[in-house]
Amino acid sequence: MLQRFKENILRKKLLEVIAKNKRVDGLSAKKIKSVGIICLDEFSSKLNLAKEIERILEVKNVKIYSFKKFHKKEEISKIHFTEKDINFNGQFTQTDFKNFLEQPLDLLIGYFSKNNIFLESAIVQSKAVFKVGFSNVNEDLYNIEISEDAHNLIGFTTELKKYLQILKKL
């Protein structure tokens, strides 16, 4: 019950932030050097996202954070965030993740294909210059949306590379 209440508050905050920060930036010709990924744990544990994106986009040191459900018995991880890491004001409380969101990355990839208020909030709060993700999630989050199956990493990254080359970002 409390979780549903928190999610409703976060949805309202997300809509407010989106309305205030319409995505018009990121269309500069600046080349992409720094890349971050925000995804579901199911993708980061099954797909080698960072390595594949480094290989196809020919970049180095891709940073990745994954969302996973909170479990009391699991250790706190520096590469994951949970629903417990965001407060009722919509602010992330985990220091490492907050620092990640504050970095002005050249490219942020939202690697999730279904609505998730916690992932969407992270994307909106990120200071990344250019944001890319899957279509059918939330069209207000990204500069470019790619229509692809989330389990087809090669297809997604190949399509992403095409768009970035057209925009002269690679």
N, C-alpha and C positions, 0 to 999 in steps of 0.2 A: 504494500500500500504506500509506504513512504517512498519507495523507489519510483513508483509511477508518478507520484506527486513531484518528486525531484525532476523526472524526465519532462513533465509538462512545463515546469518553470524554465528548464533549460531550453526547451523548444521556443518559448516566448523570447527568451534572451537571444537565442540564435537568430530569430527573425528580426529583432531590433538591430543587432549588429550587422546583419546582411543589408538591411534597408539603409543603414548609415554608411556602409562601406561598399558601395557597388563596385564590382571589379572592372576597372577601366585601365588600370596600370598593368605593367608587365609586358607591354607590347613594344618595348624598346628593342633595339637590335643587339643588346648586350649578350655576349656568348655565355653559355651555361658552363659553370665550373663547379658549383656546389649543388648537391642534390640531396634531398631528404625524402623519406617515404613514411607515410602514416597508413597503417593497414590493420587488418584483423589478424589475430594470432594464428588462425587457421591457415592463412596464406603464408605468413612468415615461417611457420613450422614445416610446411609442405613444399613450398617453392623457394628457390634460392633467389629471392627478389633482388637483394643488393648486388650480388655478383652478376646476375644476368643484366641488370640495368647498367652496371659499370661496363660490361662487355659490349653491349649493343650501342649505348650512347657514347662510349669511349671516354668515360669520366672516372675519377677515382674517389675513394673515401665516401661512398654513399652512406648516409646516416639513416637508420631505420628505428621506428618505434611502433610497437604493436599493441593493440587493445585486446585485453582478455578479461573475462569475468573474474571478479574478486573471489578468492577462496581463503578463508582464515588460515588454513594450514600451509599455504604456499609462502615461500620467501618473497620479499620485495625484490623486484628485478629492475635493473637500470635500463632495460630495453623494452619494458612493457609499462603500460598504464592501465588503470582499471576505473570503474565507475566511482570508486572511493577517492580517486585522485582529483575530483572536480567538486567544488562546493556548490551551494545553492545559488550563489551569485554567478555561476558559470565560469569561475576562475579555476584554473588547474593549480593544485597545491604541491605536487611532486616537483622538487627543485630541478632535477635533471631534465624532466620533460618541459618545464617552463622555460629553461634555458634553451632547449631545442627549438621551441616555438618562437623565441625571441630572435633567433638567428636569421639574418636577411638572406636566406638561401636563394640561389638563382632559380631553382626549380623545386617544387614540392609536388610529390605524387600521392594522391589519395587512392590507395589500392584497396578499395572495397566497393562492392557493387549493389549493396542494399543500404537503405537508410539506417543510420546509427547515430543517435543524437550526440554521443560522446566523440565519435570520430569526426562528425561534421563540425562540432564545436572546436575541436583541435585545428581543423583546416582553416576555419574562419579566423581563429586567433593567431595563426601563424603569420609571421612577418615576411614570409617568402615573397619574392617578387613575382614569380610566375607559377600558377597552380594548374595541375592537370589531374583528371580523374575519369571515372566511368560515367557514361550518360545514364540517365534514369535514377540518379541518386538525388542530386539537388543542383539544378542548373545555375544557381547563384553562387556556388562555391568556387567554380573553376574558370580559368581563361579558355581552356580547351577541354571538351568532353570527348571521350573515345568510346565507341560502341563496340564492345568485345566481351567475350566470356571471361570472367575473372580468373578462371583456371587455365586460360590460354595466355600465359606470360609472354611467350615469343610473339604471338599475334599483337598483344597490347604494346610491347616495347618497339616492335617493328613499325607499327602505325604511329606511335609517339615520335619515333625518329624521323619519319617522313614529315610530320607537321613541324617539328623543330627545324628541320632543314629548310623547309619552305619559308619559315619565319627568320631564317639565317641566325638561329641561336646555337647551332652546332658548327 
